[in-house]
Amino acid sequence: MKAYVFPGQGSQFSGMGKDLYESSAQAKDLFEQANEILGFRITDIMFTGTDEELKQTKVTQPAIFLHSVVKALTMPSFDGQMVAGHSLGEFSALVAAGALSFADGLRLVYQRAMAMQEACEAVPSTMAAVLGLADEKVEEVCAAITEEIVVPANYNCPGQLVISGSKVGIDLACVKMKEAGAKRALPLPVGGAFHSPLMEPARVKLAAAIEATNFSAPVCPIYQNVNAQPSTDVATIKANLVAQLTAPVRWTQSVQNMVADGATEFVECGPGKVLQGLVQKIAKEVQVASV
């Protein structure tokens, strides 16, 4: 069985999508629609912008979404039997699987980006990667820090977990992770504490936007970040999308569950190869590829 997976923030690069724009009339049309919806020419930044310009929150999330979704929508046929997306990639997966229209997906991603940016500016917060420590140990260290917010945020693959929280909390956690035996615990260059309780203001805003958007049942199950379980039920999908902002991304568990349910081939749809690497670390026996 074939599973399509869609990347999240951090996969962007200058020049992304330019080949698609130039080689496909359908892709060009979708990119131009996006420029119109967003009210600025995001294609100019995607194709020729600097890394600094691409890192702006209002650009990064819609740019990665666009690259992934345009690739998916310009395929001769979408033949995935299951889909999943890492954080932001969950929106790309839903459009590819027919649960959201292209325009609605883009609007939601843009609203999500702006709401997250506001939440980041409200409290000094960040994230850190913890390498070489068992998930249970990372959870234990986070739980022991009670005076600051520090939580597991991204279960990327065994031995690689990203934590999220206040700047003071993350600095403290990095020291304690190393004391507990982590190979490395290093703060990441991100705007704030994604997938933590500090994103609550953004979750409230996104909940209203999602509620006002029309969703359809996807053509195949989507394994969602919040619980790593497959879903085709619209109400469940919407609730999980909202919860995702303040809850951890259970990527390891999602891939394990997809494999248990019959996935033998994972195809990454979007910029970069981050997910292929993670999938191979989680399930060595499966095939990985990109489109």
Secondary structure in CASP SS format (residue, H / E / C, confidence):
PFRMAT SS
TARGET T0000
AUTHOR 0000-0000-0000
METHOD secondary structure of the structure
MODEL  1
M C 1.00
K E 1.00
A E 1.00
Y E 1.00
V E 1.00
F E 1.00
P C 1.00
G C 1.00
Q C 1.00
G C 1.00
S C 1.00
Q C 1.00
F C 1.00
S C 1.00
G C 1.00
M C 1.00
G C 1.00
K H 1.00
D H 1.00
L H 1.00
Y H 1.00
E H 1.00
S H 1.00
S C 1.00
A H 1.00
Q H 1.00
A H 1.00
K H 1.00
D H 1.00
L H 1.00
F H 1.00
E H 1.00
Q H 1.00
A H 1.00
N H 1.00
E H 1.00
I H 1.00
L H 1.00
G C 1.00
F C 1.00
R C 1.00
I H 1.00
T H 1.00
D H 1.00
I H 1.00
M H 1.00
F H 1.00
T H 1.00
G C 1.00
T C 1.00
D H 1.00
E H 1.00
E H 1.00
L H 1.00
K C 1.00
Q C 1.00
T H 1.00
K H 1.00
V H 1.00
T H 1.00
Q H 1.00
P H 1.00
A H 1.00
I H 1.00
F H 1.00
L H 1.00
H H 1.00
S H 1.00
V H 1.00
V H 1.00
K H 1.00
A H 1.00
L H 1.00
T C 1.00
M C 1.00
P C 1.00
S C 1.00
F C 1.00
D C 1.00
G C 1.00
Q C 1.00
M E 1.00
V E 1.00
A E 1.00
G E 1.00
H C 1.00
S C 1.00
L C 1.00
G H 1.00
E H 1.00
F H 1.00
S H 1.00
A H 1.00
L H 1.00
V H 1.00
A H 1.00
A C 1.00
G C 1.00
A C 1.00
L C 1.00
S C 1.00
F H 1.00
A H 1.00
D H 1.00
G H 1.00
L H 1.00
R H 1.00
L H 1.00
V H 1.00
Y H 1.00
Q H 1.00
R H 1.00
A H 1.00
M H 1.00
A H 1.00
M H 1.00
Q H 1.00
E H 1.00
A H 1.00
C H 1.00
E H 1.00
A H 1.00
V C 1.00
P C 1.00
S E 1.00
T E 1.00
M E 1.00
A E 1.00
A E 1.00
V E 1.00
L E 1.00
G C 1.00
L C 1.00
A C 1.00
D H 1.00
E H 1.00
K H 1.00
V H 1.00
E H 1.00
E H 1.00
V H 1.00
C H 1.00
A H 1.00
A H 1.00
I C 1.00
T C 1.00
E C 1.00
E C 1.00
I C 1.00
V E 1.00
V E 1.00
P E 1.00
A E 1.00
N E 1.00
Y E 1.00
N E 1.00
C E 1.00
P C 1.00
G C 1.00
Q E 1.00
L E 1.00
V E 1.00
I E 1.00
S E 1.00
G E 1.00
S E 1.00
K H 1.00
V H 1.00
G H 1.00
I H 1.00
D H 1.00
L H 1.00
A H 1.00
C H 1.00
V H 1.00
K H 1.00
M H 1.00
K H 1.00
E H 1.00
A C 1.00
G C 1.00
A C 1.00
K C 1.00
R E 1.00
A E 1.00
L E 1.00
P E 1.00
L C 1.00
P C 1.00
V C 1.00
G C 1.00
G C 1.00
A C 1.00
F C 1.00
H C 1.00
S C 1.00
P H 1.00
L H 1.00
M H 1.00
E H 1.00
P H 1.00
A H 1.00
R H 1.00
V H 1.00
K H 1.00
L H 1.00
A H 1.00
A H 1.00
A H 1.00
I H 1.00
E H 1.00
A C 1.00
T C 1.00
N C 1.00
F C 1.00
S C 1.00
A C 1.00
P C 1.00
V C 1.00
C C 1.00
P C 1.00
I E 1.00
Y E 1.00
Q C 1.00
N C 1.00
V C 1.00
N C 1.00
A C 1.00
Q C 1.00
P E 1.00
S E 1.00
T C 1.00
D C 1.00
V H 1.00
A H 1.00
T H 1.00
I H 1.00
K H 1.00
A H 1.00
N H 1.00
L H 1.00
V H 1.00
A H 1.00
Q C 1.00
L C 1.00
T C 1.00
A C 1.00
P C 1.00
V E 1.00
R C 1.00
W H 1.00
T H 1.00
Q H 1.00
S H 1.00
V H 1.00
Q H 1.00
N H 1.00
M H 1.00
V H 1.00
A H 1.00
D C 1.00
G C 1.00
A C 1.00
T C 1.00
E E 1.00
F E 1.00
V E 1.00
E E 1.00
C C 1.00
G C 1.00
P C 1.00
G C 1.00
K C 1.00
V H 1.00
L H 1.00
Q H 1.00
G H 1.00
L H 1.00
V H 1.00
Q H 1.00
K H 1.00
I H 1.00
A C 1.00
K C 1.00
E C 1.00
V C 1.00
Q E 1.00
V E 1.00
A E 1.00
S E 1.00
V C 1.00
END
